Amino acid sequence: CGCALVGSCRSAGGLGSPSASAQAHESLRLQGIADRAMRQGHVPGMALLEVRDGIALPEVVRGVRANGTPDAVVPGDPWHIGSNAKPMTAILIARLVQQGKLSWSTPLGRLLPSLAGSMRAEYRDVTLVELLSHRSGLPENTDIAFLESFYDRHDPLPQQRLAYVARALRDAPAAARGTYRYSNTGFILAAVVAENATHVPYEVLVRTEVFEPLGMPGAGFGPTSAGQPLGHEGGKPQLGPRADNPSMFAPAGGIFMPMQDWAKFAIDQIEGAHGKGRLLSQAGYAFLQSPIEGGDAHANGLDWGVHRQAFGILLTHNGSNGYWYAVIGVSPESRNAILVAANAAEDAQGDVVTGYALRETIGGWGKP
């Protein structure tokens, strides 16, 4: 789960790449931020990676992979990013729209004709834009007992997702269509639409349309494994299928990756705002990164929180599956980004640790 808003919280040009001395100075600053962040909570470990002027600086890590073990976190370790998968699902859908396989304006009843008769009337005219901006009216999740039943299913993931959304589309709306109401279900539904249009599983689609073009080979689905950083609950490391959401939940929050891979996604968001992205046209990135008009005052795009800062627009997201916490902030105008992950969630102040690191890092943007 998670939301598109963190904390209290486009270049051609710039001044060129930071010098080696400037990078070294910034790396020292990040080391201090990481040390202070770890003191804000009780997470076993954390990783922090900053992008300055479109260049990823060396990853900073602290702590251990799992409580009760001596294995220190090392650069290149994978981290579960929770709902930070949502902007990746959104750009996958945008790719399919750009390719003419989907349309932003087609109503859900036509996108999924097999479910048109059984879904509630309130959902039949919902569009992909509304699903990916949390304005469909759908509840956050369907019945929790039903959701957890997917741990015991072994049929193909597209069939599982179809069964999930068929049930969810019979649930009463949690909000009026067009107003902001956070919904994991909306992203699973968007993935089902993509699978129906392409006859390809989401996991294959996002890998071929997003991860591979950006050079993100370390991205994977589900929980991390023994010997890697593990999520924690109550201070205890979590292993096995129940160390994450059910597998079919990936489009809304079931992806892990090394920080360097996640940084490539952030850099592409920066470059895309300047017409140099690898996945979409410049207009396509602008559409995802701009606030949705109307309905309410919640400033979010597809699926970015959108905040005005002194250095320009800051795109944010955070995410947690209950055992990890991760946040991202991207500034297309200053060509900077910050990514932070911890292998524990709110019970160990993972949200506080990562939020502190994000705010402290962006506090240096726009300064020499």
N, C-alpha and C positions, 0 to 999 in steps of 0.2 A: 504494500500500500504506500501511500505518500501523497503529496500534493505538489502543485506547480509553483509554490511560493516558499522562499527560504528566508528566515531571519526577518529583521525589520526591513528586513528587505523584501558607421559601417565603414579600405582606407587606402583608399588607394593610397598609397603613399606612405605616410609616416616618416620616420627619420632613419629608416633602414634597420637592419638587424642589430640587436644589442651586441656591444663589444664583448669580448671574452671577460674583461674586467667587470663590466656591468653584470654579466651573467653570474660571475663568481660572487659579487656583492649581493645579488638577489637570492642566490642559493643559500648564502649565510643567513639572510633574513628569514627565509623559509624554514631553515633548521630551527631558529628561535621560535617561530610561530608553532611549529610542530611540538616542540618541547612544552610550550605553554598550553597548547591545546590538550595534550595528554593529561595535564593537571586539572582540566575542567571536568573530568569524569573518571570512569573506571573501565574504559575499554581495554581489552588485551592488546590490541594493535591498531595502527592506522597507517594510511598512506596519503600523501599529498603530492600533487603534480600541478605546476603552474605553466601556462603558456604565455610568453611575453613576445609581443610583436609577431605573432604567428609561429613562434618557435617553442617547442616543448623543452623546458629546463629539466635537469636531472630529478628523478623521483626521490622524494624524501619519505623515509619509513621510520616507524617507531614500534617498539613492543614485540609481542610474540604472536605466532600463528594461532596458537591455542593455549588456553590456560592449562597449567599442569604439565606443560612441556617446555623444554629449553629452546625450541626452534624459533629463532628470531625471524621476524618478517624481513624479506629481502626485496629489492626492486625487481619488478617483473612478476611478482606473485599475483594471482587472480583475486578479484574482489567482486562480491555480489553487489549489483547496483540497484536492485529493487525496481521501483517505479521509474527510475531513470531510463528504463527500457522504452517508456512511452514515446519520447521524442524520436526514437529509432523506428518504432512502429509507425509513427506519423509520417516520417520521411519515406518509409517503404510504401505507404499508401499514396503519397505524393508522386513517387516514381511510377506507380501503376497508372495514376491519372495522366501523368505526362506522356506515358506510352499509349494512351488511349484505351486501356483495359478497364478503367473505372472512370466515373465522373463524380465531381464534388456535389452535383445538384440532384443526382438520381435518388428518388425516395427509397427507403429501406424495403418497402413492400415489393418494389421492382428489383432491387438488388438481391433479395432473398425470396424469390417467388414461392419456394417450397414451404416457407414459414408465414407467408402473407395472411393466410386464412386463420392461423392460430395465434398470431401476435395481437396484442391489444391495439385498438384503433389509434390510441395516442402515439404509437410508435411507427405507424405505417408511412408517414411522410417525413420521418427523421432522415437527415442526410449525413454523409461521412464527416462533413465539417462540424456538425453538431455532436457527433460521437467523439471526435478527437479534440473538441474544445470543452467537453463536459457540459454540454447544453442540450442533451437529448431528453433529460428528465429521468433517465434510468437510475435506479438505486446504485450505491457503491458496489455492492455484491449481491448475489442472490442468497437464498437461505444457506447459512453456514454449514449446517449438517449436510445439505446437498452438495455444497462445494467440497467438503472434506471427503465425500464419498468417492471423489475422483482419484484419491490416493490408491484405491483398490481396483481401479479399472485398467485394463491392458489393451483395449481396442485402439486403433490408430488415433493420434492426437486430433486430427481434423474432425473425426467422428465425435470425440469427447467434447470438443469445443462447440460443435453443432448441437449436441444434447444440452450443454450448459446454456447456450443462448436461447434455445427453444423454450426452456423453462423460464429464463430471465425475462423474456418478452411477454410472458403471461403475468409477471409481477406488476402491481400497481406502480405508477410513476412516483418518484420521491420528490419531484419538483416540477414546476411548469416548464414545458418545453421552451427553450430559449434563454433560461436563466441558469447560472452556474451551479452545478451540483456534481461534486467529484464522483467519478464512476470508473472502477476497474472494468466492469462489464462492458462499457462502451468500447474499450480497446480490444477486448476479446471478440466482440461483435464485429469490429472493423476487420480483424484478422480473418474471421469466418467469411466476410464479404470478399476479401482478397483470395482466400482459398477457393471459394465458389467460382470466382471469375477466372482463375488461372489453373485450377485443379492441381495445385502444388501446395504442400504443407507450409505453414507459416515459417517453421524453422529453416526450411530450404530457401524460401523466398527472402527472408531477411539476411541470410548468409550470402546469397548470390546477388542481391540487389543493394545491400548496404555494406556488410562486413568485408566481402572480397574486393569490391571496387576501392574501398578505403584502406585495404591492407591491414585487416584486423583479425589475424589468424588465431589469436588466443581467446576469442569470444566463444562462449558455450552456454548451455542451458541447464537449469536445475541447480542443485547444491554443489559446492566444492567438495573435494575428496580429501581423505587422510593424507597428511604430508603437505597440504596447502593451508592457507588461512581458513579457519572454520568460523561460522557464525556461532554466537553464544546466546544462551538464555539463562538468567539467574547465575551467571558466571560459569556455566557449564558448556563445553563445546558440543555442537550439534552435528551429527552425522546421519547419513541415510536419506531416503526420499522425503521424510517429514522434516528435514532440515531446510525445506523450502516450501513454497506454495506447490499445489499439484502441478504436474508437468504441463498440462494444457493451458496453464495460466501465463505462460511465457510472454505473450504480447503485452500484458499489463505489468509484468514484474517478475520475470524468472530467468534473468540473464546474468552471467558473470564474465569478467574479462580483466586482463592486466590494465593498469592505469595508462600505460603507453598506448594501448589500443583505444581506450576511451578518449584519450587526448586527440587521436586522429579524427574521431567523430567531431570533437569540439573545434578543431582547426578547420575542418570542412565547413562547419557552420559559419565560421569567421570568413573564410575565403568565398563561400557562397554568397555572402552579403555583398561582395565586391565583384561578382560575376566570374569567379574563378573556382567555384565548387565543382566537385566531381559527380554529383548525383542529380542535381536539378538545375534548371535555368535560374538566373538571378531573381526573376520574378517569383519562381517557385519557393526559393528560400525566404524571400520577403513575405510571402503569404504565410508561411509557417511561423515566422518570427514576429508578426504584427498582431496587436490585440484585436480580438473579435469585437465588432461593433454591435451595439444595441443590447437589450435585455437587462443588463446590470452593469455595475461599475467594476467588476472583477477583471483585472488586466491580465489576460492570458491569451496566448496564441495556440498553436497546434504542436506540441503540448508544452509550451514554455510559459513560465511566469515572466511578465514583461515589466521592468522597473526602470524609472529614470534616475540616473546618478550623475554626478558632476562630470564623469568621463564619457557619458553617453548612455545608451540603453544597455541594461544588464538583463540577459536571459537566464532564468534560473529553473532548477528542478531539484527535488530531493526524492529519496526513496528508501523503503525498508520493507523486508519481508518478516519483520519481527525479531530477526537474529543479527541483522546488519544495519548499517545506516550509511548513506552516501549522498553527497550534494555536488552540484555543478553550477558554476556561474560563467557565462560567456558574454564578452563585450565585443561585438563585431566592429564598433567604431574604433576602439583603442587596440583592437586585434589581440586582446588578452583573454585568458580563461583560467579558471581554477577548478580543480577536481579533488575531492576529499572523500575517503572511505574509511569506515571503522568496522571491525568484526564483532560488534555488539550494537544493540538498539537502545531504545529509550530507557530500559531498566538499568543500563550502565551509563546513561547520559551520552549515548552515541550521537544523538541529535545535537546536544550542546557542544560536544567536542568538534564535530564537523562544521557546525554553524560558526563557531568561534574562529576556526581556521579560515573559513571562507571570508568572513567579515574582515579579519586582520589582513588577509592577503589583498583584497580589493582596496583596502585603505591605502595601499601604496601605489595604486594605479593613477596615472596622470601626474606622477611626481618623478623627478630625475632619479 
